[in-house]
C-alpha cells in the first residue's frame, strides 16, 4: 500500500518584514519589534495551526544586526526561514506607529529595503513555491517590487497555481507605496484575477476604486476571475462569494480599538486557518473576526494573548 507523505503541508507567505517601533508605556520610550502585513498573518497562522502545517516566510534581508535579529525572531516564533535570503549591501526597513483614538498611522523608512529585491531570482521563487499547499501575498508585496520583480513573482505564482498551489491575495491598498494610482489599480486587479482567494477591505476599495458598497467590491473581483472573495468591512457585515458559496455575515460585534494595527492581517489568519481545518466560509469569517477583535484590544501587531482569547 502507498504510504502517506509524513511531511507537513507548507504555507508560504511572501513579503516584507520590518523593524516595528511602537510607543512604550513610558511616553518618552519606544518599543522595538518585528512585523509587516504578510509576516503578521504568517505569525498568527503558526499559532492557529498544528504541526501538520509548516509556515514558511519568503523575503530578503541584509547582513547587519537588525536583519540577523529578525531572522532569529522568525525562527524562535516557529516560522521556517529557508527562503529568507541575505544581501550584503542592504538592510531591512523600519516603521513607527502613531495612534489617534485607536486608529494607527505609520511613518516608514524602507526605500532601500532588501525586501524590494525578494523576486530578483526567478529560480529561488520557483524553489520556494514548489510543493506549497498555499501561497499568500498582499498588495504591499507587489507595491515594494520593481516592475520586473512583480512580473517574476506573478509568473511564478501562476506556475505554482497550475501545479496545485492555492494562491491567496490580500489587496491591502497603500497608495503611498505606488508610483501612481493607475498602476496600483491595474496591478491589484491583475493579481486578483490570478488568485484563488481575494481578501479586500471595503473602506480601501471604496476610496481607491469608487465601490459604492461591499457588494460592488465582491462583484468586481469575481468578474475579474477571482475564484473566491471575502470582503472585510471594519466590523460591519462581511460578504463572501465565489466557488465556495455566497453569503453575508451581518451579526458581528463592533469594538472600539485600542490599536487597529494588524486587524486585517489577523482576520486573514483566522479565516485561513479555519478553512484549512475544514470550517465553511461563514464559520471561518467568524473565526477571523474573533481573532481580529482580540488583536485590536492591544497595542502592536503580534499579540500572543489574542489567540488564546479568541478561542474561548
C-alpha positions as a LaTeX table, in Angstrom:
\begin{tabular}{lrrr}
\hline
Residue & $x$ (\AA) & $y$ (\AA) & $z$ (\AA) \\
\hline
Unk1 & 0.00 & 0.00 & 0.00 \\
Unk2 & 1.25 & 3.54 & $-0.73$ \\
Unk3 & 2.25 & 5.43 & 2.39 \\
Unk4 & 1.05 & 8.97 & 3.09 \\
Unk5 & 3.58 & 11.78 & 2.93 \\
Unk6 & 4.80 & 12.37 & 6.53 \\
Unk7 & 5.94 & 15.91 & 5.78 \\
Unk8 & 3.72 & 18.80 & 6.91 \\
Unk9 & 1.80 & 20.76 & 4.29 \\
Unk10 & 3.52 & 24.07 & 3.54 \\
Unk11 & 2.15 & 27.61 & 3.53 \\
Unk12 & 4.46 & 30.22 & 2.01 \\
Unk13 & 3.90 & 33.85 & 2.99 \\
Unk14 & 5.69 & 36.34 & 0.73 \\
Unk15 & 6.51 & 39.94 & 1.54 \\
Unk16 & 8.37 & 42.44 & 3.64 \\
Unk17 & 9.05 & 42.21 & 7.36 \\
Unk18 & 10.40 & 45.28 & 9.12 \\
Unk19 & 11.53 & 46.70 & 12.41 \\
Unk20 & 8.42 & 47.98 & 14.19 \\
Unk21 & 8.67 & 50.88 & 16.64 \\
Unk22 & 5.68 & 51.44 & 18.93 \\
Unk23 & 5.17 & 53.61 & 21.98 \\
Unk24 & 6.10 & 52.04 & 25.29 \\
Unk25 & 4.01 & 52.77 & 28.41 \\
Unk26 & 6.55 & 55.48 & 29.22 \\
Unk27 & 5.75 & 58.13 & 26.55 \\
Unk28 & 9.43 & 59.02 & 26.28 \\
Unk29 & 10.37 & 55.48 & 25.23 \\
Unk30 & 9.77 & 53.36 & 22.14 \\
Unk31 & 9.48 & 49.58 & 21.99 \\
Unk32 & 11.12 & 47.62 & 19.15 \\
Unk33 & 9.67 & 44.55 & 17.49 \\
Unk34 & 9.33 & 42.97 & 14.06 \\
Unk35 & 6.19 & 42.99 & 11.93 \\
Unk36 & 4.76 & 43.56 & 8.46 \\
Unk37 & 1.45 & 42.59 & 6.89 \\
Unk38 & 2.39 & 39.20 & 5.43 \\
Unk39 & 4.58 & 38.39 & 8.44 \\
Unk40 & 1.69 & 39.21 & 10.80 \\
Unk41 & $-0.59$ & 36.75 & 9.00 \\
Unk42 & 2.12 & 34.07 & 8.95 \\
Unk43 & 2.79 & 34.59 & 12.67 \\
Unk44 & $-0.87$ & 34.10 & 13.58 \\
Unk45 & $-1.21$ & 31.13 & 11.23 \\
Unk46 & 1.67 & 29.44 & 13.00 \\
Unk47 & $-0.18$ & 29.78 & 16.30 \\
Unk48 & $-3.53$ & 28.65 & 14.96 \\
Unk49 & $-2.40$ & 25.56 & 13.04 \\
Unk50 & $-0.92$ & 22.36 & 14.42 \\
Unk51 & 2.22 & 20.56 & 13.34 \\
Unk52 & 0.51 & 19.12 & 10.27 \\
Unk53 & 1.27 & 22.55 & 8.77 \\
Unk54 & 4.57 & 24.30 & 8.15 \\
Unk55 & 4.51 & 28.08 & 7.75 \\
Unk56 & 7.38 & 29.50 & 5.69 \\
Unk57 & 8.32 & 33.12 & 5.14 \\
Unk58 & 9.93 & 34.40 & 1.94 \\
Unk59 & 11.71 & 37.74 & 1.97 \\
Unk60 & 15.16 & 39.24 & 1.65 \\
Unk61 & 17.18 & 40.78 & 4.46 \\
Unk62 & 20.63 & 42.24 & 4.91 \\
Unk63 & 23.57 & 41.01 & 6.94 \\
Unk64 & 23.51 & 43.67 & 9.66 \\
Unk65 & 22.36 & 43.36 & 13.26 \\
Unk66 & 18.72 & 44.24 & 12.65 \\
Unk67 & 18.44 & 41.65 & 9.87 \\
Unk68 & 20.10 & 38.98 & 11.97 \\
Unk69 & 17.83 & 39.75 & 14.91 \\
Unk70 & 14.78 & 39.47 & 12.71 \\
Unk71 & 15.80 & 36.09 & 11.29 \\
Unk72 & 16.41 & 34.87 & 14.83 \\
Unk73 & 12.96 & 36.15 & 15.77 \\
Unk74 & 11.26 & 34.34 & 12.88 \\
Unk75 & 12.95 & 31.08 & 13.81 \\
Unk76 & 12.13 & 31.47 & 17.50 \\
Unk77 & 8.48 & 32.02 & 16.57 \\
Unk78 & 8.32 & 28.76 & 14.63 \\
Unk79 & 8.43 & 30.17 & 11.11 \\
Unk80 & 10.63 & 28.40 & 8.56 \\
Unk81 & 13.33 & 30.74 & 7.20 \\
Unk82 & 14.72 & 28.52 & 4.46 \\
Unk83 & 13.58 & 31.08 & 1.88 \\
Unk84 & 14.84 & 34.18 & 3.68 \\
Unk85 & 17.90 & 35.21 & 1.66 \\
Unk86 & 20.54 & 37.77 & 2.56 \\
Unk87 & 22.02 & 40.71 & 0.65 \\
Unk88 & 25.34 & 42.16 & 1.80 \\
Unk89 & 24.55 & 45.70 & 0.61 \\
Unk90 & 21.08 & 46.22 & 2.11 \\
Unk91 & 19.15 & 46.23 & 5.38 \\
Unk92 & 15.53 & 45.69 & 6.42 \\
Unk93 & 13.10 & 48.59 & 6.59 \\
Unk94 & 11.66 & 50.28 & 9.66 \\
Unk95 & 8.31 & 51.81 & 10.56 \\
Unk96 & 6.89 & 53.66 & 13.57 \\
Unk97 & 3.26 & 53.54 & 14.70 \\
Unk98 & 1.35 & 56.66 & 15.77 \\
Unk99 & $-2.11$ & 56.30 & 17.31 \\
Unk100 & $-5.08$ & 58.67 & 17.43 \\
Unk101 & $-8.18$ & 57.28 & 19.18 \\
Unk102 & $-7.07$ & 53.74 & 18.40 \\
Unk103 & $-6.56$ & 54.34 & 14.69 \\
Unk104 & $-2.99$ & 53.96 & 13.53 \\
Unk105 & $-0.83$ & 55.83 & 11.10 \\
Unk106 & 2.69 & 54.90 & 10.05 \\
Unk107 & 5.98 & 56.57 & 9.30 \\
Unk108 & 8.23 & 54.44 & 7.08 \\
Unk109 & 11.93 & 54.14 & 6.33 \\
Unk110 & 12.01 & 51.43 & 3.65 \\
Unk111 & 13.14 & 52.93 & 0.33 \\
Unk112 & 16.29 & 50.79 & 0.18 \\
Unk113 & 14.86 & 47.75 & 1.97 \\
Unk114 & 16.36 & 44.40 & 1.00 \\
Unk115 & 12.83 & 43.04 & 0.57 \\
Unk116 & 12.42 & 45.13 & $-2.58$ \\
Unk117 & 14.65 & 42.54 & $-4.24$ \\
Unk118 & 12.86 & 39.43 & $-2.99$ \\
Unk119 & 11.76 & 38.47 & $-6.52$ \\
Unk120 & 15.05 & 39.19 & $-8.30$ \\
Unk121 & 15.90 & 35.49 & $-8.70$ \\
Unk122 & 13.14 & 33.51 & $-10.51$ \\
Unk123 & 14.87 & 30.22 & $-9.67$ \\
Unk124 & 14.64 & 30.95 & $-5.95$ \\
Unk125 & 10.94 & 31.76 & $-6.30$ \\
Unk126 & 10.30 & 28.52 & $-8.14$ \\
Unk127 & 12.13 & 26.51 & $-5.49$ \\
Unk128 & 10.25 & 28.20 & $-2.65$ \\
Unk129 & 6.84 & 27.68 & $-4.25$ \\
Unk130 & 7.41 & 24.09 & $-5.35$ \\
Unk131 & 5.04 & 21.80 & $-3.49$ \\
Unk132 & 3.34 & 24.55 & $-1.48$ \\
Unk133 & $-0.24$ & 23.95 & $-0.44$ \\
Unk134 & $-0.85$ & 27.70 & $-0.19$ \\
Unk135 & 0.98 & 30.88 & $-1.20$ \\
Unk136 & $-0.01$ & 34.16 & 0.44 \\
Unk137 & 0.88 & 37.70 & $-0.67$ \\
Unk138 & $-0.51$ & 41.21 & $-0.48$ \\
Unk139 & $-0.74$ & 44.44 & $-2.39$ \\
Unk140 & 2.17 & 45.67 & $-0.30$ \\
Unk141 & 4.26 & 42.75 & $-1.55$ \\
Unk142 & 3.63 & 43.92 & $-5.11$ \\
Unk143 & 3.98 & 47.63 & $-4.31$ \\
Unk144 & 7.52 & 47.39 & $-2.99$ \\
Unk145 & 8.83 & 45.45 & $-6.01$ \\
Unk146 & 10.21 & 46.94 & $-9.22$ \\
Unk147 & 8.23 & 46.09 & $-12.39$ \\
Unk148 & 10.46 & 43.15 & $-13.34$ \\
Unk149 & 10.16 & 41.72 & $-9.84$ \\
Unk150 & 6.37 & 41.95 & $-9.96$ \\
Unk151 & 6.31 & 40.14 & $-13.27$ \\
Unk152 & 8.62 & 37.42 & $-11.98$ \\
Unk153 & 6.55 & 36.88 & $-8.84$ \\
Unk154 & 3.21 & 36.77 & $-10.63$ \\
Unk155 & 4.55 & 34.36 & $-13.24$ \\
Unk156 & 5.97 & 32.12 & $-10.51$ \\
Unk157 & 2.61 & 32.15 & $-8.74$ \\
Unk158 & 0.84 & 31.26 & $-11.99$ \\
Unk159 & 3.06 & 28.21 & $-12.41$ \\
Unk160 & 2.58 & 27.19 & $-8.79$ \\
Unk161 & $-1.18$ & 27.55 & $-9.10$ \\
Unk162 & $-1.20$ & 25.35 & $-12.18$ \\
Unk163 & 0.67 & 22.76 & $-10.13$ \\
Unk164 & $-1.95$ & 22.83 & $-7.38$ \\
Unk165 & $-0.94$ & 25.65 & $-5.03$ \\
Unk166 & $-3.80$ & 27.78 & $-3.67$ \\
Unk167 & $-2.94$ & 31.47 & $-4.19$ \\
Unk168 & $-4.34$ & 33.93 & $-1.63$ \\
Unk169 & $-4.15$ & 37.69 & $-2.22$ \\
Unk170 & $-4.95$ & 40.46 & 0.28 \\
Unk171 & $-5.29$ & 43.63 & $-1.81$ \\
Unk172 & $-4.02$ & 45.81 & 1.09 \\
Unk173 & $-4.06$ & 49.06 & $-0.89$ \\
Unk174 & $-1.38$ & 51.55 & 0.14 \\
Unk175 & $-1.20$ & 54.37 & $-2.44$ \\
Unk176 & 1.96 & 55.92 & $-0.94$ \\
Unk177 & 3.94 & 52.83 & $-1.96$ \\
Unk178 & 2.97 & 53.05 & $-5.62$ \\
Unk179 & 4.29 & 55.36 & $-8.33$ \\
Unk180 & 0.71 & 56.35 & $-9.23$ \\
Unk181 & $-2.88$ & 55.31 & $-8.58$ \\
Unk182 & $-3.47$ & 53.89 & $-12.05$ \\
Unk183 & $-0.55$ & 51.47 & $-11.72$ \\
Unk184 & $-1.75$ & 50.42 & $-8.29$ \\
Unk185 & $-5.27$ & 49.73 & $-9.53$ \\
Unk186 & $-4.08$ & 47.86 & $-12.62$ \\
Unk187 & $-1.62$ & 45.62 & $-10.76$ \\
Unk188 & $-4.05$ & 44.97 & $-7.92$ \\
Unk189 & $-6.72$ & 43.78 & $-10.32$ \\
Unk190 & $-4.22$ & 41.76 & $-12.34$ \\
Unk191 & $-3.04$ & 39.91 & $-9.22$ \\
Unk192 & $-6.62$ & 39.36 & $-8.03$ \\
Unk193 & $-7.58$ & 37.84 & $-11.36$ \\
Unk194 & $-4.90$ & 35.16 & $-10.83$ \\
Unk195 & $-5.91$ & 34.28 & $-7.25$ \\
Unk196 & $-7.98$ & 31.50 & $-5.72$ \\
Unk197 & $-8.98$ & 33.76 & $-2.82$ \\
Unk198 & $-9.03$ & 37.58 & $-2.65$ \\
Unk199 & $-9.33$ & 39.39 & 0.70 \\
Unk200 & $-10.10$ & 43.09 & 0.09 \\
Unk201 & $-11.09$ & 45.67 & 2.71 \\
Unk202 & $-14.15$ & 47.67 & 1.68 \\
Unk203 & $-13.01$ & 51.04 & 3.06 \\
Unk204 & $-9.85$ & 50.95 & 0.95 \\
Unk205 & $-11.67$ & 49.66 & $-2.12$ \\
Unk206 & $-14.32$ & 52.39 & $-1.84$ \\
Unk207 & $-11.69$ & 55.11 & $-1.58$ \\
Unk208 & $-9.45$ & 53.88 & $-4.37$ \\
Unk209 & $-11.82$ & 52.08 & $-6.76$ \\
Unk210 & $-15.02$ & 54.00 & $-6.07$ \\
Unk211 & $-17.01$ & 50.96 & $-4.91$ \\
Unk212 & $-20.36$ & 52.10 & $-3.51$ \\
Unk213 & $-20.87$ & 49.14 & $-1.19$ \\
Unk214 & $-19.25$ & 45.79 & $-0.30$ \\
Unk215 & $-21.36$ & 44.04 & $-2.93$ \\
Unk216 & $-19.71$ & 46.18 & $-5.62$ \\
Unk217 & $-16.28$ & 45.12 & $-4.35$ \\
Unk218 & $-17.31$ & 41.46 & $-4.32$ \\
Unk219 & $-18.80$ & 41.61 & $-7.81$ \\
Unk220 & $-15.80$ & 43.43 & $-9.28$ \\
Unk221 & $-13.25$ & 40.88 & $-8.11$ \\
Unk222 & $-15.41$ & 37.92 & $-9.11$ \\
Unk223 & $-15.85$ & 39.47 & $-12.56$ \\
Unk224 & $-12.07$ & 39.74 & $-12.86$ \\
Unk225 & $-11.77$ & 35.98 & $-12.35$ \\
Unk226 & $-11.03$ & 35.59 & $-8.64$ \\
Unk227 & $-12.29$ & 32.18 & $-7.56$ \\
Unk228 & $-13.48$ & 33.28 & $-4.10$ \\
Unk229 & $-13.75$ & 36.71 & $-2.44$ \\
Unk230 & $-14.27$ & 37.75 & 1.19 \\
Unk231 & $-14.84$ & 41.48 & 1.68 \\
Unk232 & $-13.65$ & 42.70 & 5.08 \\
Unk233 & $-15.70$ & 45.59 & 6.39 \\
Unk234 & $-14.29$ & 47.07 & 9.59 \\
Unk235 & $-16.75$ & 45.31 & 11.89 \\
Unk236 & $-19.69$ & 45.76 & 9.51 \\
Unk237 & $-21.40$ & 42.99 & 7.51 \\
Unk238 & $-18.91$ & 40.76 & 5.69 \\
Unk239 & $-19.86$ & 39.49 & 2.25 \\
Unk240 & $-18.39$ & 36.43 & 0.61 \\
Unk241 & $-18.91$ & 34.81 & $-2.75$ \\
Unk242 & $-17.45$ & 32.52 & $-5.37$ \\
Unk243 & $-16.91$ & 28.83 & $-5.89$ \\
Unk244 & $-17.16$ & 28.07 & $-2.15$ \\
Unk245 & $-20.57$ & 29.70 & $-1.75$ \\
Unk246 & $-22.16$ & 33.11 & $-1.26$ \\
Unk247 & $-23.46$ & 34.83 & 1.83 \\
Unk248 & $-23.36$ & 37.72 & 4.29 \\
Unk249 & $-22.39$ & 37.64 & 7.96 \\
Unk250 & $-24.18$ & 40.63 & 9.47 \\
Unk251 & $-24.29$ & 39.97 & 13.23 \\
Unk252 & $-20.65$ & 40.59 & 14.10 \\
Unk253 & $-19.94$ & 42.70 & 17.19 \\
Unk254 & $-18.14$ & 46.02 & 16.80 \\
Unk255 & $-15.41$ & 47.07 & 19.23 \\
Unk256 & $-13.60$ & 50.36 & 19.74 \\
Unk257 & $-9.95$ & 49.57 & 19.03 \\
Unk258 & $-7.06$ & 50.31 & 21.32 \\
Unk259 & $-4.85$ & 49.84 & 18.25 \\
Unk260 & $-6.14$ & 48.65 & 14.88 \\
Unk261 & $-2.68$ & 47.52 & 13.70 \\
Unk262 & $-2.87$ & 44.01 & 12.15 \\
Unk263 & $-6.66$ & 43.82 & 12.40 \\
Unk264 & $-6.96$ & 42.69 & 8.79 \\
Unk265 & $-3.82$ & 40.56 & 8.88 \\
Unk266 & $-5.07$ & 38.62 & 11.90 \\
Unk267 & $-8.55$ & 38.26 & 10.39 \\
Unk268 & $-6.91$ & 36.70 & 7.34 \\
Unk269 & $-5.01$ & 34.24 & 9.51 \\
Unk270 & $-8.10$ & 33.27 & 11.49 \\
Unk271 & $-10.11$ & 32.81 & 8.31 \\
Unk272 & $-7.44$ & 30.78 & 6.52 \\
Unk273 & $-6.67$ & 28.55 & 9.49 \\
Unk274 & $-10.36$ & 27.75 & 9.87 \\
Unk275 & $-10.80$ & 26.96 & 6.19 \\
Unk276 & $-7.68$ & 24.79 & 6.15 \\
Unk277 & $-9.03$ & 22.74 & 9.02 \\
Unk278 & $-12.44$ & 22.12 & 7.47 \\
Unk279 & $-14.65$ & 25.04 & 8.52 \\
Unk280 & $-17.05$ & 26.51 & 5.98 \\
Unk281 & $-16.80$ & 30.14 & 4.79 \\
Unk282 & $-19.30$ & 31.53 & 7.27 \\
Unk283 & $-17.64$ & 29.82 & 10.22 \\
Unk284 & $-14.19$ & 30.89 & 9.01 \\
Unk285 & $-15.33$ & 34.52 & 8.83 \\
Unk286 & $-16.49$ & 34.29 & 12.44 \\
Unk287 & $-13.13$ & 32.78 & 13.43 \\
Unk288 & $-11.25$ & 35.56 & 11.66 \\
Unk289 & $-13.43$ & 38.23 & 13.27 \\
Unk290 & $-12.97$ & 36.69 & 16.73 \\
Unk291 & $-9.20$ & 36.86 & 16.40 \\
Unk292 & $-9.20$ & 40.38 & 14.97 \\
Unk293 & $-11.41$ & 41.56 & 17.88 \\
Unk294 & $-8.81$ & 40.37 & 20.36 \\
Unk295 & $-5.85$ & 41.81 & 18.46 \\
Unk296 & $-7.27$ & 45.35 & 18.36 \\
Unk297 & $-7.63$ & 45.36 & 22.13 \\
Unk298 & $-3.85$ & 45.58 & 22.49 \\
Unk299 & $-1.13$ & 47.88 & 21.15 \\
Unk300 & 1.09 & 46.41 & 18.42 \\
Unk301 & 0.74 & 43.83 & 15.69 \\
Unk302 & 1.67 & 40.46 & 17.23 \\
Unk303 & $-0.41$ & 39.71 & 20.33 \\
Unk304 & 0.20 & 36.32 & 21.91 \\
Unk305 & $-2.76$ & 36.53 & 24.28 \\
Unk306 & $-5.14$ & 37.29 & 21.40 \\
Unk307 & $-5.00$ & 33.75 & 20.04 \\
Unk308 & $-5.95$ & 32.17 & 23.36 \\
Unk309 & $-8.69$ & 34.73 & 23.99 \\
Unk310 & $-10.19$ & 34.24 & 20.52 \\
Unk311 & $-10.55$ & 30.51 & 21.17 \\
Unk312 & $-12.64$ & 30.96 & 24.31 \\
\hline
\end{tabular}
